[in-house]
Amino acid sequence: MVHGRGSLHTLYFEVTSKLRIHQWCGYTDFSKLTKLHLGDTAIDAVQVLATIGEGGGLSSLSSLALNPDAKNGEQAIAADGFVSRLLRAIKPQQCLELGKKIGDGAWRAVTDHHGSSLRELRFVPARRSDGTDADSFVLSCDKIRLLSQNCSRLEKLELRVFRSRGDEDEVDIYRSLGRLPRLKRISLILECSVISYPDVRPGEPFIDMGGWEIPVSIYRAALINNAVDSVLAQSIFETMATTRAHAGGCSLVTLKLKIDGACHFGLIMADSETRIPLEWVGQSWLVRRDSPDGDIVVQNINSLVDDMDVLKDDFPERDDLKAVWVDVWPGSPGDRRNQWHSFPLVGSTN
């Protein structure tokens, strides 16, 4: 039996429904909540929360986390609209963690309404199932610039950004992030999926992906784009840190890098054979500096296979894949598992 409502300050749910929100509104006064972390959240639950927020029912909130779910594109658009309503209804937050079906509306609400107060931000939209419209799940250079202009108090950040073979656009993302004066810890999901590719050149061979085919040139470009070694990881860190030093901000402490989308070629997914080389070079890294004047430490935090003996010395085994690998990274015959390297960022001396 519940006699009157409680005054909880913190509420966590792994999965949230409209019914659960209504029930808990009867159990505790939502206007007293300072932290509301909801995990996977049904669209109608987000809509209810937006209505509660617009009525002043979330007036004490300073930390919000939710991952709105959707079954199709129409629901995804609706989810982004409800999240945007909710974000604009509540006071500026210190911590926001948003994932899954969020988009431009939520991003504008984050940067416009919450930018002046945010200390921590996680903004990681889910990939679209149709493999198209990258802007719906990857943050562009312009959006990152908006973040650096409006969210100057950020100390901890996690985002999904494009990896584009180290070109000017990619470097501009790192420089923009480096202009955040208080940022100390950052995690970047480097999106490497191929959304679209140009028409096939006459006579160009293809790579078989188990019922699907893609041009060799596209697979080659993807292999280069996915390749992240310790040298590139340190170069990305130094690009941010150098920009920070020029801007007069505090020292960047840690950078975490993770490759995603390595095996996505629009609607085509790489099969088990063709994905192994892509995932092998798409490694994850933790880069840190323990003190402002200390050395940079680069640590591998994830590999495709911990035990290299699982893969054969003449990796990759298929002749067509081996030909692409040798074209990108020529070397002596034999064990090719470590005969690869990243390619430098534009303007980098590495």
Backbone hydrogen bonds in HBPLUS format (Angstrom, degrees):
<---DONOR---> <-ACCEPTOR-->    atom                        ^
c    i                          cat <-CA-CA->   ^        H-A-AA   ^      H-
h    n   atom  resd res      DA  || num        DHA   H-A  angle D-A-AA Bond
n    s   type  num  typ     dist DA aas  dist angle  dist       angle   num
A0006-GLY N   A0027-TYR O   2.71 MM  21  6.07 171.8  1.72 140.9 140.8     1
A0029-ASP N   A0006-GLY O   2.93 MM  23  6.06 162.2  1.96 142.8 142.9     2
A0034-THR N   A0009-HIS O   2.77 MM  25  5.19 164.8  1.79 132.4 136.9     3
A0035-LYS N   A0009-HIS O   3.00 MM  26  6.36 154.9  2.06 162.9 166.7     4
A0011-LEU N   A0035-LYS O   3.00 MM  24  6.37 147.6  2.11 147.2 157.4     5
A0037-HIS N   A0011-LEU O   2.95 MM  26  6.32 163.1  1.98 163.3 168.1     6
A0013-PHE N   A0037-HIS O   2.87 MM  24  6.37 148.0  1.97 151.3 160.1     7
A0040-ASP N   A0014-GLU O   3.00 MM  26  6.28 135.0  2.21 160.5 147.1     8
A0016-THR N   A0040-ASP O   2.79 MM  24  6.17 155.0  1.85 162.6 166.9     9
A0042-ALA N   A0016-THR O   2.99 MM  26  6.25 169.1  2.00 162.3 163.8    10
A0021-ILE N   A0017-SER O   3.12 MM   4  6.46 157.8  2.18 149.6 154.8    11
A0022-HIS N   A0018-LYS O   3.05 MM   4  6.35 165.8  2.07 153.8 157.3    12
A0023-GLN N   A0019-LEU O   2.86 MM   4  6.11 160.6  1.90 153.5 159.2    13
A0024-TRP N   A0020-ARG O   2.97 MM   4  6.14 167.7  1.98 152.3 155.1    14
A0025-CYS N   A0021-ILE O   2.95 MM   4  6.13 139.0  2.12 146.1 157.3    15
A0026-GLY N   A0023-GLN O   2.99 MM   3  5.37 138.5  2.16 103.9 115.6    16
A0028-THR N   A0024-TRP O   2.96 MM   4  6.05 162.7  1.99 156.1 156.7    17
A0032-LYS N   A0029-ASP O   3.00 MM   3  5.71 165.5  2.02 120.9 125.7    18
A0033-LEU N   A0030-PHE O   3.16 MM   3  5.26 152.6  2.24 102.9 110.9    19
A0062-SER N   A0034-THR O   2.83 MM  28  5.23 170.0  1.84 131.5 132.0    20
A0063-SER N   A0034-THR O   3.06 MM  29  6.36 133.5  2.28 150.1 161.8    21
A0036-LEU N   A0063-SER O   2.90 MM  27  6.28 163.6  1.93 161.7 165.0    22
A0065-ALA N   A0036-LEU O   2.97 MM  29  6.43 151.7  2.05 150.0 149.7    23
A0038-LEU N   A0065-ALA O   2.77 MM  27  5.86 173.7  1.77 146.0 146.3    24
A0067-ASN N   A0039-GLY O   2.80 MM  28  5.46 147.3  1.90 152.6 142.2    25
A0041-THR N   A0067-ASN O   2.96 MM  26  5.57 164.8  1.98 125.5 126.8    26
A0069-ASP N   A0041-THR O   2.90 MM  28  5.87 152.5  1.98 154.1 153.4    27
A0045-ALA N   A0042-ALA O   3.05 MM   3  5.18 129.3  2.31  98.6 112.6    28
A0046-VAL N   A0042-ALA O   3.14 MM   4  6.58 148.5  2.24 149.4 157.8    29
A0046-VAL N   A0043-ILE O   3.07 MM   3  5.18 118.9  2.46  97.8 112.4    30
A0047-GLN N   A0043-ILE O   3.02 MM   4  6.36 154.6  2.08 150.1 157.7    31
A0048-VAL N   A0044-ASP O   3.04 MM   4  6.24 153.4  2.11 138.4 144.6    32
A0049-LEU N   A0045-ALA O   2.99 MM   4  6.26 159.7  2.04 146.2 151.7    33
A0050-ALA N   A0046-VAL O   2.86 MM   4  6.14 152.8  1.93 148.7 156.4    34
A0051-THR N   A0047-GLN O   3.07 MM   4  6.38 155.0  2.14 146.7 152.7    35
A0052-ILE N   A0048-VAL O   2.91 MM   4  6.25 156.4  1.97 150.4 157.4    36
A0053-GLY N   A0049-LEU O   2.79 MM   4  6.03 160.6  1.83 152.1 157.4    37
A0054-GLU N   A0050-ALA O   2.89 MM   4  6.10 155.3  1.95 147.1 153.8    38
A0055-GLY N   A0051-THR O   3.13 MM   4  6.32 128.7  2.41 136.4 148.8    39
A0055-GLY N   A0052-ILE O   3.13 MM   3  5.18 136.8  2.33  96.0 108.3    40
A0057-GLY N   A0052-ILE O   2.84 MM   5  5.06 155.1  1.90 155.9 148.2    41
A0056-GLY N   A0053-GLY O   2.99 MM   3  5.13 161.4  2.03 111.2 113.5    42
A0061-LEU N   A0058-LEU O   3.32 MM   3  5.69 163.9  2.35 113.9 118.7    43
A0094-GLN N   A0062-SER O   2.91 MM  32  5.45 155.3  1.97 136.7 143.6    44
A0095-CYS N   A0062-SER O   3.20 MM  33  6.56 151.0  2.29 152.1 158.0    45
A0064-LEU N   A0095-CYS O   3.04 MM  31  6.39 157.9  2.09 154.1 154.9    46
A0097-GLU N   A0064-LEU O   2.96 MM  33  6.41 150.6  2.04 149.4 155.6    47
A0066-LEU N   A0097-GLU O   2.99 MM  31  6.47 151.2  2.08 167.5 176.5    48
A0099-GLY N   A0066-LEU O   3.35 MM  33  6.77 151.4  2.44 142.4 146.9    49
A0101-LYS N   A0068-PRO O   3.06 MM  33  5.44 163.9  2.09 160.6 155.7    50
A0076-ALA N   A0072-ASN O   2.97 MM   4  6.23 147.7  2.08 146.7 156.8    51
A0077-ILE N   A0073-GLY O   3.06 MM   4  6.35 152.8  2.14 148.4 153.8    52
A0078-ALA N   A0074-GLU O   3.13 MM   4  6.43 158.4  2.17 144.1 150.1    53
A0079-ALA N   A0075-GLN O   2.77 MM   4  6.00 155.0  1.83 149.4 156.6    54
A0080-ASP N   A0076-ALA O   3.02 MM   4  6.26 160.9  2.05 147.9 151.9    55
A0081-GLY N   A0077-ILE O   3.08 MM   4  6.35 153.5  2.16 144.5 151.8    56
A0082-PHE N   A0078-ALA O   2.99 MM   4  6.31 156.9  2.04 153.6 159.1    57
A0083-VAL N   A0079-ALA O   2.93 MM   4  6.15 160.2  1.97 153.8 159.5    58
A0084-SER N   A0080-ASP O   2.93 MM   4  6.08 156.9  1.99 144.7 151.3    59
A0085-ARG N   A0081-GLY O   3.00 MM   4  6.26 155.9  2.06 144.6 151.0    60
A0086-LEU N   A0082-PHE O   2.92 MM   4  6.17 161.4  1.96 148.7 153.6    61
A0087-LEU N   A0083-VAL O   2.86 MM   4  6.09 166.3  1.88 155.3 158.7    62
A0088-ARG N   A0084-SER O   3.02 MM   4  6.19 153.4  2.10 147.5 154.1    63
A0089-ALA N   A0085-ARG O   2.99 MM   4  6.09 126.6  2.28 139.2 153.3    64
A0089-ALA N   A0086-LEU O   3.10 MM   3  5.09 136.3  2.30  96.2 108.8    65
A0090-ILE N   A0086-LEU O   3.26 MM   4  6.49 142.8  2.41 152.9 159.5    66
A0119-ARG N   A0094-GLN O   2.72 MM  25  5.13 172.1  1.72 134.9 137.5    67
A0120-GLU N   A0094-GLN O   3.02 MM  26  6.44 160.0  2.06 157.6 163.0    68
A0096-LEU N   A0120-GLU O   3.09 MM  24  6.39 155.6  2.15 141.7 147.8    69
A0122-ARG N   A0096-LEU O   2.84 MM  26  6.24 149.2  1.94 149.7 158.5    70
A0098-LEU N   A0122-ARG O   2.70 MM  24  5.85 175.3  1.70 157.2 157.4    71
A0124-VAL N   A0098-LEU O   2.97 MM  26  6.41 161.9  2.00 157.5 160.6    72
A0102-ILE N   A0100-LYS O   2.86 MM   2  5.91 132.0  2.10 112.8  97.8    73
A0126-ALA N   A0100-LYS O   2.85 MM  26  4.29 156.6  1.90 117.2 119.0    74
A0107-TRP N   A0103-GLY O   2.99 MM   4  6.24 160.1  2.03 153.2 159.7    75
A0108-ARG N   A0104-ASP O   2.90 MM   4  6.10 164.2  1.92 156.3 159.1    76
A0109-ALA N   A0105-GLY O   3.08 MM   4  6.27 154.5  2.15 143.0 150.4    77
A0110-VAL N   A0106-ALA O   2.89 MM   4  6.14 152.1  1.97 149.2 157.0    78
A0111-THR N   A0107-TRP O   2.99 MM   4  6.26 172.3  2.00 157.5 157.8    79
A0112-ASP N   A0108-ARG O   2.81 MM   4  5.70 160.6  1.85 147.4 154.0    80
A0113-HIS N   A0109-ALA O   2.97 MM   4  5.36 149.8  2.06 128.5 138.2    81
A0114-HIS N   A0110-VAL O   3.08 MM   4  5.09 139.0  2.25 119.8 131.8    82
A0117-SER N   A0114-HIS O   3.09 MM   3  5.75 153.1  2.17 120.8 128.2    83
A0118-LEU N   A0114-HIS O   3.15 MM   4  6.04 141.9  2.30 160.5 171.3    84
A0155-GLU N   A0119-ARG O   2.70 MM  36  5.26 177.5  1.70 142.4 142.4    85
A0156-LYS N   A0119-ARG O   3.14 MM  37  6.55 153.8  2.21 156.4 161.3    86
A0121-LEU N   A0156-LYS O   3.04 MM  35  6.43 151.9  2.12 143.4 151.6    87
A0158-GLU N   A0121-LEU O   2.90 MM  37  6.37 139.3  2.07 150.9 159.6    88
A0123-PHE N   A0158-GLU O   3.02 MM  35  6.32 166.0  2.04 164.9 164.0    89
A0131-GLY N   A0128-ARG O   3.17 MM   3  5.55 164.1  2.19 111.9 116.7    90
A0136-SER N   A0133-ASP O   3.03 MM   3  5.82 163.6  2.06 120.5 125.7    91
A0137-PHE N   A0134-ALA O   2.96 MM   3  5.67 163.9  1.99 122.6 127.4    92
A0138-VAL N   A0134-ALA O   2.87 MM   4  5.75 135.0  2.08 159.9 172.2    93
A0139-LEU N   A0160-ARG O   3.17 MM  21  6.32 174.9  2.17 153.0 153.5    94
A0144-ILE N   A0140-SER O   3.06 MM   4  6.37 153.2  2.14 149.1 156.7    95
A0145-ARG N   A0141-CYS O   2.91 MM   4  6.20 155.1  1.97 152.2 159.2    96
A0146-LEU N   A0142-ASP O   3.06 MM   4  6.32 153.1  2.13 142.1 149.1    97
A0147-LEU N   A0143-LYS O   3.03 MM   4  6.33 148.9  2.13 141.0 149.2    98
A0148-SER N   A0144-ILE O   2.97 MM   4  6.33 160.8  2.01 153.1 157.0    99
A0149-GLN N   A0145-ARG O   2.99 MM   4  6.23 141.5  2.15 146.1 156.6   100
A0150-ASN N   A0146-LEU O   3.02 MM   4  6.11 150.8  2.11 147.8 154.8   101
A0151-CYS N   A0147-LEU O   2.89 MM   4  5.51 150.2  1.98 156.2 158.8   102
A0154-LEU N   A0151-CYS O   3.34 MM   3  5.94 170.9  2.34 121.2 122.5   103
A0184-LYS N   A0155-GLU O   2.89 MM  29  5.25 171.2  1.90 127.8 130.8   104
A0185-ARG N   A0155-GLU O   3.11 MM  30  6.46 166.9  2.12 157.3 161.5   105
A0157-LEU N   A0185-ARG O   2.96 MM  28  6.43 148.3  2.06 149.2 159.4   106
A0187-SER N   A0157-LEU O   2.81 MM  30  6.26 153.6  1.88 151.8 160.9   107
A0159-LEU N   A0187-SER O   3.09 MM  28  6.61 151.5  2.18 159.9 165.9   108
A0189-ILE N   A0159-LEU O   2.85 MM  30  6.18 166.4  1.87 158.0 162.2   109
A0161-VAL N   A0189-ILE O   2.97 MM  28  6.24 153.0  2.05 151.7 159.5   110
A0191-GLU N   A0161-VAL O   2.75 MM  30  5.81 168.3  1.77 163.5 164.9   111
A0163-ARG N   A0191-GLU O   3.05 MM  28  5.60 161.1  2.09 146.9 140.7   112
A0167-ASP N   A0164-SER O   3.24 MM   3  5.98 155.2  2.30 119.6 124.8   113
A0346-VAL N   A0166-GLY O   2.80 MM 180  5.85 154.4  1.87 162.3 160.0   114
A0171-VAL N   A0167-ASP O   3.00 MM   4  6.29 168.4  2.01 160.3 163.6   115
A0172-ASP N   A0168-GLU O   2.81 MM   4  5.92 150.6  1.90 146.0 154.6   116
A0173-ILE N   A0169-ASP O   3.16 MM   4  6.46 141.2  2.32 140.4 149.2   117
A0173-ILE N   A0170-GLU O   3.09 MM   3  5.21 127.0  2.38  97.9 111.2   118
A0174-TYR N   A0170-GLU O   3.30 MM   4  6.75 157.1  2.35 149.7 154.0   119
A0175-ARG N   A0171-VAL O   2.94 MM   4  6.25 157.6  1.99 152.4 159.1   120
A0176-SER N   A0172-ASP O   2.89 MM   4  6.01 156.2  1.95 143.8 150.3   121
A0177-LEU N   A0173-ILE O   2.99 MM   4  6.26 158.6  2.04 151.2 156.8   122
A0178-GLY N   A0174-TYR O   2.93 MM   4  6.13 143.9  2.06 139.3 149.9   123
A0179-ARG N   A0176-SER O   3.11 MM   3  5.27 148.9  2.21 100.0 109.4   124
A0180-LEU N   A0177-LEU O   3.18 MM   3  5.67 167.2  2.20 113.9 117.6   125
A0183-LEU N   A0180-LEU O   3.39 MM   3  5.66 161.2  2.43 111.4 116.7   126
A0250-CYS N   A0181-PRO O   2.98 MM  69  6.15 149.7  2.08 169.7 165.8   127
A0253-VAL N   A0184-LYS O   2.87 MM  69  5.01 148.8  1.97 124.6 135.0   128
A0254-THR N   A0184-LYS O   3.01 MM  70  6.49 163.4  2.04 160.0 165.1   129
A0186-ILE N   A0254-THR O   3.12 MM  68  6.40 156.7  2.18 140.7 147.6   130
A0256-LYS N   A0186-ILE O   2.87 MM  70  6.32 155.6  1.93 150.6 158.4   131
A0188-LEU N   A0256-LYS O   2.81 MM  68  6.16 167.0  1.83 166.3 167.1   132
A0258-LYS N   A0188-LEU O   3.02 MM  70  6.39 149.4  2.12 164.0 167.3   133
A0190-LEU N   A0258-LYS O   2.71 MM  68  5.91 150.5  1.80 153.3 162.6   134
A0260-ASP N   A0190-LEU O   3.02 MM  70  5.95 156.1  2.08 148.2 142.6   135
A0192-CYS N   A0260-ASP O   2.83 MM  68  6.02 168.6  1.84 165.6 168.7   136
A0194-VAL N   A0264-HIS O   2.88 MM  70  6.13 170.4  1.89 155.1 154.3   137
A0266-GLY N   A0194-VAL O   2.61 MM  72  5.89 115.8  2.02 151.6 171.3   138
A0204-GLU N   A0201-ARG O   3.02 MM   3  5.47 160.0  2.06 140.7 139.0   139
A0216-VAL N   A0205-PRO O   3.07 MM  11  5.91 159.4  2.12 146.2 142.0   140
A0207-ILE N   A0214-ILE O   2.75 MM   7  5.40 160.6  1.78 161.2 167.1   141
A0214-ILE N   A0207-ILE O   3.16 MM   7  5.40 152.4  2.24 138.9 146.6   142
A0209-MET N   A0212-TRP O   2.65 MM   3  4.96 170.8  1.66 158.2 155.5   143
A0218-ILE N   A0215-PRO O   3.09 MM   3  5.42 131.0  2.34 104.9 116.8   144
A0219-TYR N   A0215-PRO O   3.24 MM   4  6.65 160.1  2.28 152.5 157.8   145
A0220-ARG N   A0216-VAL O   2.84 MM   4  6.06 160.1  1.88 155.8 161.9   146
A0221-ALA N   A0217-SER O   3.02 MM   4  6.17 158.5  2.07 138.7 144.2   147
A0222-ALA N   A0218-ILE O   2.94 MM   4  6.16 154.1  2.01 146.4 153.6   148
A0223-LEU N   A0219-TYR O   2.95 MM   4  6.18 151.8  2.03 147.6 154.9   149
A0224-ILE N   A0220-ARG O   3.11 MM   4  6.44 158.1  2.16 151.4 156.2   150
A0225-ASN N   A0221-ALA O   2.93 MM   4  6.12 157.4  1.98 146.1 153.0   151
A0226-ASN N   A0222-ALA O   2.91 MM   4  6.03 148.9  2.01 148.0 155.2   152
A0228-VAL N   A0281-VAL O   3.01 MM  53  6.28 163.8  2.04 159.4 155.4   153
A0233-ALA N   A0229-ASP O   3.00 MM   4  6.24 165.3  2.02 156.3 161.0   154
A0234-GLN N   A0230-SER O   2.99 MM   4  6.10 159.2  2.04 143.5 148.4   155
A0235-SER N   A0231-VAL O   2.98 MM   4  6.19 149.3  2.07 140.7 149.9   156
A0236-ILE N   A0232-LEU O   2.91 MM   4  6.19 154.9  1.97 156.6 161.6   157
A0237-PHE N   A0233-ALA O   3.16 MM   4  6.41 161.7  2.19 145.2 150.1   158
A0238-GLU N   A0234-GLN O   2.84 MM   4  6.08 162.0  1.88 151.0 156.2   159
A0239-THR N   A0235-SER O   2.89 MM   4  6.07 147.1  2.00 143.5 152.2   160
A0240-MET N   A0236-ILE O   3.20 MM   4  6.50 160.6  2.24 150.2 153.7   161
A0241-ALA N   A0237-PHE O   2.86 MM   4  6.10 167.1  1.88 154.6 159.0   162
A0242-THR N   A0238-GLU O   2.79 MM   4  5.77 158.3  1.84 146.0 151.1   163
A0243-THR N   A0239-THR O   3.23 MM   4  6.32 161.1  2.27 139.9 145.0   164
A0244-ARG N   A0240-MET O   2.90 MM   4  6.13 155.7  1.96 149.8 157.4   165
A0245-ALA N   A0241-ALA O   2.89 MM   4  6.14 154.3  1.95 145.9 152.4   166
A0246-HIS N   A0242-THR O   3.12 MM   4  6.40 155.7  2.19 148.2 153.6   167
A0247-ALA N   A0243-THR O   3.03 MM   4  6.27 139.8  2.20 140.8 152.3   168
A0247-ALA N   A0244-ARG O   3.04 MM   3  5.00 122.8  2.38  93.5 108.8   169
A0248-GLY N   A0244-ARG O   2.95 MM   4  6.17 116.6  2.36 141.8 158.3   170
A0249-GLY N   A0244-ARG O   3.23 MM   5  5.51 160.9  2.26 147.1 147.1   171
A0248-GLY N   A0245-ALA O   3.26 MM   3  5.13 147.9  2.37  93.9 103.3   172
A0289-ARG N   A0253-VAL O   2.93 MM  36  5.29 146.8  2.04 147.3 154.8   173
A0255-LEU N   A0287-VAL O   2.73 MM  32  5.05 149.8  1.82 152.7 159.4   174
A0287-VAL N   A0255-LEU O   2.76 MM  32  5.05 172.1  1.76 158.0 160.9   175
A0257-LEU N   A0285-TRP O   2.87 MM  28  5.19 162.9  1.90 153.0 157.7   176
A0285-TRP N   A0257-LEU O   3.00 MM  28  5.19 147.4  2.11 134.3 144.6   177
A0264-HIS N   A0261-GLY O   3.16 MM   3  5.27 172.1  2.16 115.6 116.5   178
A0270-ALA N   A0263-CYS O   2.94 MM   7  5.04 162.6  1.97 145.4 150.8   179
A0265-PHE N   A0268-ILE O   2.77 MM   3  4.92 164.2  1.80 169.1 165.6   180
A0268-ILE N   A0265-PHE O   3.02 MM   3  4.92 158.6  2.06 122.9 120.1   181
A0275-ARG N   A0271-ASP O   2.99 MM   4  5.94 142.3  2.14 156.0 166.0   182
A0279-GLU N   A0275-ARG O   2.87 MM   4  6.06 161.9  1.90 161.7 166.6   183
A0280-TRP N   A0276-ILE O   2.81 MM   4  5.83 146.5  1.92 149.9 160.1   184
A0281-VAL N   A0277-PRO O   3.32 MM   4  6.49 157.9  2.37 147.1 148.8   185
A0284-SER N   A0302-ASN O   3.43 MM  18  5.13 172.5  2.43 140.1 142.3   186
A0301-ILE N   A0284-SER O   3.09 MM  17  5.62 160.7  2.13 126.8 132.4   187
A0286-LEU N   A0299-GLN O   2.83 MM  13  5.15 158.4  1.88 153.3 160.6   188
A0299-GLN N   A0286-LEU O   2.85 MM  13  5.15 162.5  1.88 149.0 155.0   189
A0288-ARG N   A0297-VAL O   2.91 MM   9  5.32 158.8  1.96 150.4 157.5   190
A0297-VAL N   A0288-ARG O   2.81 MM   9  5.32 172.4  1.82 163.7 166.3   191
A0294-GLY N   A0291-SER O   2.94 MM   3  4.81 160.9  1.98 107.8 114.0   192
A0310-VAL N   A0307-ASP O   3.08 MM   3  5.95 168.6  2.10 123.1 126.8   193
A0311-LEU N   A0308-MET O   3.02 MM   3  5.73 147.8  2.13 118.4 125.0   194
A0315-PHE N   A0312-LYS O   3.11 MM   3  5.41 140.0  2.27 121.6 119.7   195
A0336-ARG N   A0313-ASP O   3.14 MM  23  6.49 146.3  2.26 168.8 171.9   196
A0322-LYS N   A0318-ARG O   2.84 MM   4  6.01 158.1  1.88 155.5 162.9   197
A0323-ALA N   A0319-ASP O   2.91 MM   4  6.06 150.6  2.00 144.4 151.7   198
A0324-VAL N   A0320-ASP O   3.30 MM   4  6.57 152.1  2.38 139.4 145.3   199
A0325-TRP N   A0321-LEU O   2.98 MM   4  6.22 165.5  2.00 151.3 155.6   200
A0326-VAL N   A0322-LYS O   2.88 MM   4  6.08 166.5  1.90 155.4 158.0   201
A0327-ASP N   A0323-ALA O   3.03 MM   4  6.09 143.8  2.17 135.8 145.8   202
A0328-VAL N   A0324-VAL O   2.99 MM   4  6.30 151.5  2.08 151.4 158.1   203
A0329-TRP N   A0325-TRP O   2.76 MM   4  5.93 166.4  1.78 156.0 160.8   204
A0339-GLN N   A0336-ARG O   3.12 MM   3  4.76 158.0  2.17  96.2 102.9   205
A0348-SER N   A0345-LEU O   2.97 MM   3  5.27 161.8  2.00 132.8 132.4   206
